[in-house]
């Protein structure tokens, strides 16, 4: 299966590129079948202007924005469970967190 993403101006669409590259790979391989629902091999391409990039490996990180793109936030920490969970969720979104502890 081929997945392509484009940026810039091109005379073709991403789906057309996926079909063309997939067809070439299918013709080059011997004794193969196409399974779009559960592919054995995934080829990912990024096309930026006139340059093609083949993505070999992706490293997944925390979900959300990259660190430094969000402003600082203040987390009110109490003795409860929910304040720690909400703080962790903000950190996963890329926020820099300052803490304020209070106890009634």
N, C-alpha and C positions, 0 to 999 in steps of 0.2 A: 504494500500500500504506500502511496506517495502523498505527502502533505506539503503544500507550498504556500509561502506568504510572500507578498510583494510590497515594495515601497518605491515610489518614484513613478514615472510615466512609462508605460509599456504598451505594445500593440496587442498583447494577449492578456487573458484573464488567468487567475490562479488555477481555476478548474481545468482550463485548457492545458496549462503546463503540467498539471498532475496527470491528466490523461495521456499526454504525449510521452512523458518520462516513464510512466507506468507501462505503456505499450512497448517502449524500447526495452525495458527491463524484462518484460514477459517474453519478448521474442529472443532475447539473449540467453535466458535460462532454459534448461532442458527439463522435460518431464515435470512441469509445475502446473498448479492450478491457482486460480485467483479466489481468495476468500476475503471479502471486504468487511465482514462482521467480526472476524477473529484472525487478523493477519499474523503470519509468522515473522515477517520483517516489515518494519516501518522506516521509510526513507523520508527525512524531513529536509526541506530546502528553504532558504531565505534568499530572496532576490532583491538586491538593493542597487537600483539604477542598472549598471551593466555588469554587476558582479554577482555570481552565484555562490552561495555558501551551503555546504552540506553539513547538517548538524549531526555530529557523531554521538555526543553524550550530553545529557542535561543534568545539572546539579540542582536539586530542589532545595529551597531554603524555607524560611518562615513565610507564611502567607502575608499579603499586604504590600504596602509601599516599601521601597528600599529605605534603609535607615538613613536618616538625615533629611528626608523629604517632608516629614511631618514636624509640626511645632512641638514644643514641650507641653506636657500636660501635668496637672496636679492630681494625684490620687489620694483620696481620703481613706486611710486604712483604719479600720476598727477591729474589734475582736472577732468579727463574723467571717464566714467563709466567702461570701459573695464579693467583698471588696478585693480580696486577693485574686479571685478569678477574673474580675473585670480589669484589674491591673495587668494581668497576664495577657488578656485579650487585646488590650491597647498596645502592649509591647509587641505582640505578634503582628499588629498592623503597622509597625515601624515607628511608633511614637516614643520619644524620650520622656521618661516618667520621673517626676519628683514626687516624694512621698510626704504626707502629713498624717501623723498618727494622732488619734484622739481616743480618749477613754472617758465614758460618762461615769 
